[in-house]
Amino acid sequence: MEKLGTVGLEGDGEEVRSTNIPLIKKQYTMKMLMYIVVFVLLFTGCIANKKADSLIQESCKKISKSVLVDTIPHFEKDCIESLKANPESQKARNIDDLIMVGMNNAMSQLSTVKTTVEKIIKEKKYKSSLSKKLLGECLKLYSKSAHMLTSGLNYLKKGNLEKAQYEINDADEAPVFCELKFNGDNQQISPVKKENDLLLTMINIPYMILMEQNL
């Protein structure tokens, strides 16, 4: 009697294990498919990143040879680093995409400089009343350049590259003229020279790439 009971239990166990085999196979297949999908996505992403990096390297190297930017220190290095630092650059597949990334970088830097100057004035960290006056004039220049960059971006989206180029080119007046106000005979030192220098670079990156494309 006890032996028969034992055999019955063992038989039930075998039946349960047999029933689970298709489920185990299905789970294994699903896991393998998941691993394959992840591998394909990673491989595709790696190739895309290499293509974007190559596009950045080639574009920055090419435009840095222009006489229009040869007076800007470390232009090629800053061009490469700033474009790569923007995550959107890894999605760039052509020059048009890269120009848009450069435009966004320029607008971001312009906003940063403007905010810095506003903070200096608000917290009264300027060294003289004349310096405060000059910084106020710089803010007006930044506002004008912001309008030009926005206009240039809109022209780019519409495919009007010629008008976009003119707008972007004029936008660099802000960092240039702001620094000139401090470097005259008034013996004032610009508290945002570093930021203005970087802004000049950021504006010239999309402008030079765009100009190179239009040649």
Residue frames as qw, qx, qy, qz and C-alpha x, y, z in Angstrom:
[[0.000, 0.885, 0.465, 0.000, 0.00, 0.00, 0.00],
 [0.284, -0.831, 0.099, 0.468, 2.74, 2.48, 0.97],
 [0.459, -0.185, 0.587, 0.640, 4.82, 1.51, -2.07],
 [0.284, 0.594, 0.650, 0.379, 1.96, 2.17, -4.44],
 [0.101, -0.947, -0.251, 0.174, 1.39, 5.59, -2.87],
 [0.404, -0.623, 0.325, 0.586, 5.03, 6.49, -3.37],
 [0.418, 0.141, 0.676, 0.590, 4.94, 5.50, -7.01],
 [0.142, 0.809, 0.551, 0.149, 1.87, 7.67, -7.54],
 [0.217, -0.905, -0.021, 0.365, 3.58, 10.73, -6.10],
 [0.431, -0.374, 0.524, 0.632, 6.66, 10.21, -8.22],
 [0.356, 0.432, 0.702, 0.440, 4.50, 9.92, -11.32],
 [0.023, 0.929, 0.364, -0.063, 2.75, 13.22, -10.53],
 [0.339, -0.748, 0.228, 0.523, 6.14, 14.93, -10.21],
 [0.432, -0.042, 0.658, 0.615, 7.23, 13.70, -13.60],
 [0.233, 0.696, 0.630, 0.254, 3.99, 14.96, -15.13],
 [0.131, -0.940, -0.145, 0.281, 4.51, 18.43, -13.62],
 [0.385, -0.537, 0.444, 0.605, 8.07, 18.61, -14.92],
 [0.395, 0.251, 0.724, 0.506, 6.94, 17.53, -18.38],
 [0.119, 0.858, 0.496, 0.053, 4.26, 20.22, -18.40],
 [0.242, -0.883, 0.047, 0.399, 6.84, 22.94, -17.50],
 [0.626, -0.104, 0.477, 0.608, 9.25, 22.10, -20.33],
 [0.341, 0.646, 0.457, 0.508, 7.45, 24.15, -23.07],
 [0.208, -0.965, -0.159, -0.026, 7.19, 27.12, -20.68],
 [0.598, -0.597, 0.271, 0.461, 10.91, 26.95, -19.88],
 [0.568, 0.192, 0.507, 0.619, 11.76, 26.79, -23.57],
 [0.141, 0.846, 0.389, 0.335, 9.54, 29.79, -24.28],
 [0.377, -0.910, 0.015, 0.174, 11.19, 31.81, -21.50],
 [0.648, -0.323, 0.401, 0.561, 14.65, 30.87, -22.80],
 [0.450, 0.482, 0.506, 0.556, 13.71, 31.91, -26.35],
 [0.054, -0.952, -0.259, -0.154, 12.35, 35.25, -25.11],
 [0.519, -0.756, 0.177, 0.357, 15.57, 35.95, -23.20],
 [0.619, -0.033, 0.486, 0.616, 17.69, 35.13, -26.24],
 [0.279, 0.720, 0.453, 0.446, 15.59, 37.45, -28.42],
 [0.266, -0.957, -0.103, 0.059, 15.95, 40.21, -25.82],
 [0.603, -0.522, 0.324, 0.509, 19.73, 39.80, -25.77],
 [0.531, 0.291, 0.524, 0.599, 19.87, 39.92, -29.57],
 [0.082, 0.890, 0.353, 0.276, 17.77, 43.11, -29.69],
 [0.422, -0.873, 0.071, 0.235, 19.97, 44.79, -27.06],
 [0.643, -0.244, 0.433, 0.583, 23.12, 43.77, -28.94],
 [0.412, 0.547, 0.497, 0.533, 21.78, 45.13, -32.25],
 [0.102, -0.963, -0.224, -0.114, 20.78, 48.43, -30.61],
 [0.532, -0.730, 0.219, 0.369, 24.19, 48.82, -28.97],
 [0.621, 0.011, 0.507, 0.598, 26.01, 47.94, -32.18],
 [0.268, 0.740, 0.445, 0.428, 23.88, 50.36, -34.22],
 [0.268, -0.957, -0.095, 0.052, 24.38, 53.09, -31.62],
 [0.632, -0.488, 0.317, 0.511, 28.13, 52.55, -31.65],
 [0.511, 0.300, 0.508, 0.625, 28.28, 52.91, -35.44],
 [0.047, 0.886, 0.365, 0.282, 26.08, 56.03, -35.29],
 [0.445, -0.857, 0.039, 0.257, 28.30, 57.61, -32.62],
 [0.623, -0.223, 0.416, 0.624, 31.41, 56.95, -34.69],
 [0.359, 0.575, 0.495, 0.544, 29.77, 58.55, -37.72],
 [0.160, -0.956, -0.223, -0.103, 28.79, 61.63, -35.68],
 [0.574, -0.678, 0.191, 0.418, 32.27, 61.93, -34.16],
 [0.587, 0.078, 0.478, 0.648, 33.86, 61.66, -37.58],
 [0.182, 0.784, 0.432, 0.407, 31.52, 64.35, -38.94],
 [0.345, -0.930, -0.066, 0.105, 32.43, 66.68, -36.06],
 [0.647, -0.436, 0.323, 0.536, 36.16, 66.10, -36.42],
 [0.502, 0.299, 0.508, 0.633, 36.17, 66.66, -40.17],
 [0.053, 0.873, 0.378, 0.304, 33.93, 69.74, -40.05],
 [0.422, -0.883, 0.015, 0.204, 35.85, 71.47, -37.25],
 [0.641, -0.277, 0.389, 0.601, 39.18, 70.76, -38.88],
 [0.418, 0.503, 0.511, 0.558, 37.97, 72.11, -42.20],
 [0.037, -0.922, -0.277, -0.266, 36.49, 75.39, -40.94],
 [0.572, -0.738, 0.035, 0.355, 39.40, 76.09, -38.58],
 [0.624, 0.018, 0.345, 0.701, 41.63, 76.68, -41.62],
 [0.199, 0.828, 0.381, 0.361, 39.65, 79.77, -42.61],
 [0.342, 0.260, -0.195, 0.882, 41.29, 83.18, -42.18],
 [0.381, -0.612, -0.205, -0.662, 38.03, 84.35, -40.59],
 [0.788, -0.587, -0.071, -0.170, 38.73, 82.37, -37.42],
 [0.783, 0.230, -0.352, 0.459, 42.51, 82.10, -37.37],
 [0.054, 0.521, -0.363, 0.771, 42.66, 84.86, -34.74],
 [0.745, -0.457, 0.041, -0.485, 40.37, 82.92, -32.38],
 [0.052, -0.507, 0.836, -0.206, 42.54, 80.87, -29.98],
 [0.236, -0.043, 0.955, -0.177, 41.97, 77.09, -29.86],
 [0.582, 0.208, -0.092, -0.781, 39.09, 77.33, -32.31],
 [0.621, 0.148, -0.714, -0.288, 39.35, 73.77, -33.66],
 [0.247, 0.003, -0.873, 0.420, 39.71, 72.28, -30.17],
 [0.277, 0.181, 0.475, -0.815, 36.77, 74.26, -28.77],
 [0.591, 0.193, -0.359, -0.696, 34.71, 73.43, -31.85],
 [0.546, 0.059, -0.831, -0.085, 35.18, 69.68, -31.40],
 [0.164, -0.079, -0.802, 0.568, 34.72, 69.70, -27.63],
 [0.346, 0.160, 0.277, -0.882, 31.62, 71.90, -27.62],
 [0.649, 0.133, -0.435, -0.610, 29.83, 69.91, -30.31],
 [0.523, 0.021, -0.849, 0.072, 30.66, 66.57, -28.69],
 [0.003, -0.022, -0.676, 0.736, 29.52, 67.89, -25.30],
 [0.572, 0.117, 0.070, -0.809, 26.01, 68.36, -26.65],
 [0.521, 0.027, 0.847, -0.105, 24.23, 64.94, -26.54],
 [0.641, 0.632, 0.249, -0.357, 22.22, 65.94, -29.61],
 [0.205, 0.712, -0.570, -0.355, 25.41, 65.86, -31.67],
 [0.318, -0.193, 0.926, 0.059, 25.44, 62.06, -31.49],
 [0.565, 0.511, 0.618, -0.194, 22.25, 62.08, -33.53],
 [0.253, 0.765, -0.244, -0.539, 23.84, 64.22, -36.25],
 [0.796, 0.172, 0.544, 0.200, 23.99, 62.39, -39.58],
 [0.533, 0.573, 0.289, 0.552, 24.82, 65.31, -41.87],
 [0.314, 0.157, -0.107, 0.930, 26.05, 68.91, -41.94],
 [0.331, -0.544, -0.278, -0.719, 22.56, 70.34, -41.50],
 [0.747, -0.535, -0.394, 0.003, 22.15, 68.44, -38.23],
 [0.655, -0.142, -0.241, 0.702, 25.55, 69.66, -37.05],
 [0.076, 0.392, 0.076, 0.914, 24.68, 73.29, -37.80],
 [0.548, -0.615, -0.321, -0.467, 21.55, 72.99, -35.67],
 [0.783, -0.409, -0.327, 0.336, 23.61, 71.62, -32.77],
 [0.470, 0.085, -0.087, 0.874, 26.05, 74.50, -33.17],
 [0.177, -0.544, -0.217, -0.791, 23.19, 77.00, -33.18],
 [0.696, -0.611, -0.340, -0.163, 21.78, 75.58, -29.96],
 [0.722, -0.230, -0.241, 0.606, 25.23, 75.78, -28.35],
 [0.241, 0.304, 0.040, 0.921, 25.59, 79.42, -29.41],
 [0.403, -0.610, -0.264, -0.629, 22.18, 80.36, -28.03],
 [0.785, -0.494, -0.351, 0.129, 22.94, 78.54, -24.78],
 [0.605, -0.080, -0.166, 0.775, 26.26, 80.35, -24.33],
 [0.000, -0.469, -0.151, -0.870, 24.63, 83.70, -25.13],
 [0.605, -0.638, -0.324, -0.349, 22.04, 83.04, -22.42],
 [0.787, -0.339, -0.296, 0.422, 24.83, 82.12, -19.98],
 [0.408, 0.143, -0.062, 0.900, 26.80, 85.33, -20.61],
 [0.240, -0.563, -0.245, -0.752, 23.67, 87.48, -20.38],
 [0.725, -0.588, -0.345, -0.096, 22.71, 85.87, -17.05],
 [0.709, -0.169, -0.236, 0.643, 26.25, 86.37, -15.73],
 [0.185, 0.311, 0.030, 0.932, 26.22, 90.08, -16.58],
 [0.467, -0.612, -0.307, -0.560, 22.77, 90.53, -15.04],
 [0.788, -0.470, -0.347, 0.195, 24.04, 88.88, -11.86],
 [0.544, 0.036, -0.156, 0.824, 27.12, 91.14, -11.71],
 [0.084, -0.447, -0.124, -0.882, 24.92, 94.24, -11.99],
 [0.640, -0.575, -0.363, -0.357, 22.32, 92.96, -9.52],
 [0.805, -0.450, -0.245, 0.298, 24.91, 91.99, -6.90],
 [0.009, -0.989, 0.146, -0.036, 26.94, 95.17, -7.56],
 [0.839, -0.289, 0.276, 0.369, 30.13, 93.26, -8.30],
 [0.555, 0.709, 0.081, 0.427, 31.28, 95.79, -10.89],
 [0.634, -0.191, -0.202, 0.722, 34.37, 97.86, -10.03],
 [0.083, -0.216, -0.028, 0.972, 33.07, 101.29, -11.01],
 [0.450, 0.576, 0.393, -0.558, 29.97, 103.15, -12.15],
 [0.355, 0.584, -0.482, -0.548, 31.47, 103.27, -15.63],
 [0.013, 0.155, -0.981, -0.118, 31.88, 99.51, -15.62],
 [0.339, 0.391, 0.757, -0.399, 28.22, 99.17, -14.65],
 [0.430, 0.653, -0.004, -0.623, 27.23, 101.44, -17.53],
 [0.249, 0.470, -0.743, -0.406, 29.28, 99.43, -20.01],
 [0.136, 0.049, 0.985, -0.091, 27.80, 96.16, -18.77],
 [0.430, 0.533, 0.488, -0.541, 24.33, 97.62, -19.28],
 [0.424, 0.630, -0.340, -0.554, 25.26, 98.42, -22.87],
 [0.050, 0.272, -0.945, -0.173, 26.53, 94.86, -23.28],
 [0.369, 0.280, 0.816, -0.346, 23.14, 93.54, -22.20],
 [0.515, 0.641, 0.083, -0.563, 21.53, 95.49, -25.04],
 [0.285, 0.541, -0.702, -0.366, 24.00, 93.93, -27.45],
 [0.154, -0.061, 0.982, -0.092, 23.21, 90.45, -26.13],
 [0.491, 0.464, 0.556, -0.484, 19.48, 91.02, -26.61],
 [0.474, 0.665, -0.262, -0.514, 20.12, 92.11, -30.18],
 [0.158, 0.409, -0.879, -0.189, 22.27, 89.04, -30.86],
 [0.358, 0.128, 0.875, -0.299, 19.66, 86.76, -29.30],
 [0.578, 0.589, 0.231, -0.516, 17.14, 88.12, -31.78],
 [0.388, 0.636, -0.552, -0.374, 19.56, 87.53, -34.66],
 [0.055, -0.239, 0.969, -0.012, 20.33, 83.95, -33.61],
 [0.476, 0.326, 0.708, -0.408, 16.64, 83.17, -33.22],
 [0.551, 0.669, -0.049, -0.497, 15.96, 84.67, -36.64],
 [0.220, 0.548, -0.768, -0.247, 18.86, 82.71, -38.13],
 [0.270, -0.037, 0.946, -0.173, 17.54, 79.50, -36.61],
 [0.567, 0.504, 0.458, -0.463, 14.10, 80.12, -38.09],
 [0.474, 0.682, -0.360, -0.424, 15.61, 80.73, -41.52],
 [0.008, -0.370, 0.925, 0.082, 17.55, 77.48, -41.21],
 [0.431, 0.206, 0.825, -0.304, 14.37, 75.56, -40.45],
 [0.573, 0.665, 0.209, -0.431, 12.76, 77.12, -43.53],
 [0.810, 0.203, 0.388, 0.391, 15.75, 76.18, -45.68],
 [0.296, 0.932, 0.007, 0.208, 16.75, 79.79, -46.40],
 [0.827, -0.223, -0.080, 0.510, 20.47, 79.30, -45.83],
 [0.397, 0.473, 0.046, 0.785, 21.55, 82.65, -47.28],
 [0.305, -0.742, -0.043, -0.595, 19.46, 84.76, -44.90],
 [0.852, -0.503, -0.131, 0.065, 20.36, 82.44, -42.01],
 [0.751, 0.092, -0.087, 0.648, 24.03, 83.04, -42.72],
 [0.119, 0.608, -0.001, 0.785, 23.63, 86.84, -42.61],
 [0.584, -0.702, -0.091, -0.398, 21.73, 86.75, -39.32],
 [0.899, -0.344, -0.103, 0.250, 24.21, 84.43, -37.61],
 [0.611, 0.312, -0.071, 0.724, 27.17, 86.46, -38.86],
 [0.081, -0.674, 0.015, -0.734, 25.77, 89.68, -37.39],
 [0.751, -0.600, -0.234, -0.147, 25.12, 87.97, -34.05],
 [0.786, -0.112, -0.244, 0.557, 28.81, 87.99, -33.17],
 [0.110, 0.691, -0.038, 0.714, 28.64, 91.77, -32.72],
 [0.644, -0.719, -0.109, -0.238, 27.64, 91.27, -29.08],
 [0.842, -0.399, 0.009, 0.363, 30.85, 89.65, -27.78],
 [0.601, 0.319, 0.098, 0.726, 33.06, 91.73, -30.09],
 [0.003, -0.699, -0.087, -0.710, 31.60, 95.18, -29.34],
 [0.682, -0.711, -0.140, -0.100, 31.10, 94.42, -25.66],
 [0.810, -0.264, 0.006, 0.524, 34.81, 93.74, -25.27],
 [0.418, 0.466, 0.130, 0.769, 35.72, 96.79, -27.35],
 [0.301, -0.847, -0.163, -0.407, 33.84, 98.97, -24.88],
 [0.742, -0.655, 0.055, 0.132, 36.16, 97.78, -22.11],
 [0.792, -0.070, 0.214, 0.568, 39.34, 97.77, -24.17],
 [0.310, 0.838, 0.152, 0.422, 39.23, 101.41, -25.18],
 [0.302, 0.471, -0.342, 0.755, 40.80, 104.36, -23.40],
 [0.552, -0.641, -0.060, -0.531, 38.51, 104.07, -20.39],
 [0.141, 0.437, -0.798, 0.390, 40.93, 101.68, -18.60],
 [0.760, -0.176, 0.313, -0.541, 38.09, 99.36, -17.61],
 [0.004, -0.261, 0.960, 0.098, 38.56, 95.59, -17.41],
 [0.690, -0.073, -0.395, -0.602, 35.83, 93.34, -18.77],
 [0.488, -0.304, 0.709, -0.407, 34.56, 90.94, -16.09],
 [0.838, 0.239, 0.434, -0.228, 33.19, 88.63, -18.78],
 [0.232, 0.677, -0.575, -0.398, 36.08, 88.47, -21.24],
 [0.193, -0.179, 0.962, 0.071, 36.37, 84.70, -20.98],
 [0.463, 0.443, 0.712, -0.287, 32.63, 84.26, -21.51],
 [0.435, 0.768, -0.029, -0.469, 32.59, 86.66, -24.47],
 [0.061, 0.541, -0.769, -0.336, 35.54, 84.89, -26.10],
 [0.288, 0.074, 0.955, -0.018, 33.73, 81.57, -25.82],
 [0.466, 0.630, 0.455, -0.423, 30.53, 83.14, -27.14],
 [0.295, 0.713, -0.388, -0.503, 32.41, 84.43, -30.19],
 [0.048, -0.281, 0.937, 0.203, 33.64, 80.89, -30.84],
 [0.365, 0.305, 0.844, -0.248, 30.22, 79.34, -30.34],
 [0.467, 0.707, 0.185, -0.497, 28.60, 81.74, -32.82],
 [0.237, 0.663, -0.566, -0.429, 31.31, 81.25, -35.42],
 [0.339, -0.123, 0.930, 0.062, 31.05, 77.45, -35.36],
 [0.514, 0.519, 0.675, -0.100, 27.59, 77.17, -37.01],
 [0.306, 0.859, -0.056, -0.406, 28.31, 80.25, -39.14],
 [0.021, -0.608, 0.711, 0.354, 31.53, 78.80, -40.57],
 [0.397, 0.077, 0.912, 0.075, 30.00, 75.36, -41.17],
 [0.457, 0.705, 0.478, -0.256, 27.07, 76.99, -42.91],
 [0.205, 0.840, -0.281, -0.416, 29.34, 79.22, -44.99],
 [0.209, -0.381, 0.856, 0.281, 31.48, 76.24, -45.98],
 [0.464, 0.335, 0.819, -0.048, 28.36, 74.40, -47.09],
 [0.399, 0.819, 0.285, -0.297, 27.21, 77.31, -49.23],
 [0.116, -0.653, 0.509, 0.549, 30.50, 77.67, -51.11]]
